[in-house]
Amino acid sequence: MEFVERKRWLFFGLPFTFTKYTIKEDMITVAEGLLKTVENDCYMYKVQDVTHSATLAEKIFGLGTVTCYTGDTTHPQLVLQHIKNSRTVKDFILKESEEARLKRRTVNMLDIGSVDLDDMDDADT
């Protein structure tokens, strides 16, 4: 499965910008520019968290913004601005990033609350 979305003007949601987002099962690609095109890729396993937001104007025109918090050095916050189907894209990225981490065995397991307070007192002495 693959999503190809364009960044849109907020006014009427028209796709007159030169930014294209391609979201695949293993990678997110952002291509920007008309005369000089710059492509940036982020592997799905590097995506740690995803948020969705929609301002009133975005809601009126059926758009939204998806922000991916990544471990990528070039884009620690990868923002997919003013795209259609933003909620579906967010859910797809969450699902695929989790699967990619499991495939690469890079899942961080947090065991919060597993240490008893008595154990912590013993560790300090």
Order of alpha helices (4+ residues) and beta strands (2+ residues): beta-beta-beta-beta-beta-alpha-beta-beta-alpha-alpha
